[in-house]
């Protein structure tokens, strides 16, 4: 059973990381687009 759970962990981990990265990139793009439309910088 230990090998099964280790396999599940190894296979699920990249999906969790990809999902988190997708949320961060989408939020950044939204903020960047809004700042560009308003004519202001990101910083």
C-alpha positions as CSV (number, residue, x, y, z in Angstrom):
1,X,0.0,0.0,0.0
2,X,2.9,2.4,0.6
3,X,4.1,2.1,-3.0
4,X,0.5,2.9,-4.2
5,X,0.3,6.1,-2.1
6,X,3.8,7.2,-3.2
7,X,2.8,6.7,-6.8
8,X,-0.3,8.7,-6.3
9,X,1.7,11.5,-4.7
10,X,4.3,11.6,-7.5
11,X,1.6,11.7,-10.1
12,X,-0.7,14.3,-8.4
13,X,2.1,16.7,-7.4
14,X,2.7,18.1,-10.9
15,X,-1.0,18.7,-11.3
16,X,-1.2,20.7,-8.1
17,X,1.9,22.7,-9.0
18,X,0.5,23.4,-12.5
19,X,-2.8,24.5,-11.1
20,X,-1.2,26.9,-8.6
21,X,1.1,28.3,-11.3
22,X,-1.9,28.8,-13.6
23,X,-3.8,30.8,-11.0
24,X,-0.7,33.0,-10.3
25,X,-0.1,33.7,-14.0
26,X,-3.7,34.4,-14.7
27,X,-3.9,36.9,-11.8
28,X,-0.7,38.6,-12.9
29,X,-1.9,38.9,-16.5
30,X,-5.2,40.4,-15.3
31,X,-3.4,43.0,-13.2
32,X,-1.0,43.8,-16.0
33,X,-3.7,44.2,-18.5
34,X,-5.7,46.5,-16.2
35,X,-2.6,48.6,-15.4
36,X,-1.9,48.9,-19.1
37,X,-5.4,50.0,-19.9
38,X,-5.3,52.6,-17.2
39,X,-1.9,53.9,-18.4
40,X,0.0,53.1,-15.2
41,X,3.0,50.9,-14.4
42,X,2.9,47.7,-12.5
43,X,5.3,48.9,-9.8
